[in-house]
Amino acid sequence: MTWINCKEQMPADMDVVIALYLGYWPGRGNGGITEAYAVDGQWVNIPESITIAGWMPVPDKGELPEWLVTSIDDEALVDLCKKRLTERSVHVNPDDL
């Protein structure tokens, strides 16, 4: 999956997606990923200091490889996200994820 540019397409109203955010989010840190949703083309419950840089649908478990579905849990998902952020040189504090 790749990030979708918000200027090109927004998610359907109330569909929860994975969002890549930039800026300082109090209590979460400076940049990272979060679950988010939009209504009428506007992100909801996002602090004013935050810019959503991109989004992607939450993958359906049926679309994931079996080894990932059977082994994934919250801690494994956080570790995977930290690794991906490091690999892609995204400048965030992984401990804030």
Stockholm file with secondary structure:
# STOCKHOLM 1.0

chainA/1-97         MTWINCKEQMPADMDVVIALYLGYWPGRGNGGITEAYAVDGQWVNIPESITIAGWMPVPDKGELPEWLVTSIDDEALVDLCKKRLTERSVHVNPDDL
#=GR chainA/1-97 SS CCCBCTTTCCCCTTCCEEEEEEEEETTTEEEEEEEECEETTEESSCCTTCEEEEEEECCCGGGSCHHHHHHCCHHHHHHHHHHHHHHTTCCSCGGGC
#=GC SS_cons        CCCBCTTTCCCCTTCCEEEEEEEEETTTEEEEEEEECEETTEESSCCTTCEEEEEEECCCGGGSCHHHHHHCCHHHHHHHHHHHHHHTTCCSCGGGC
//
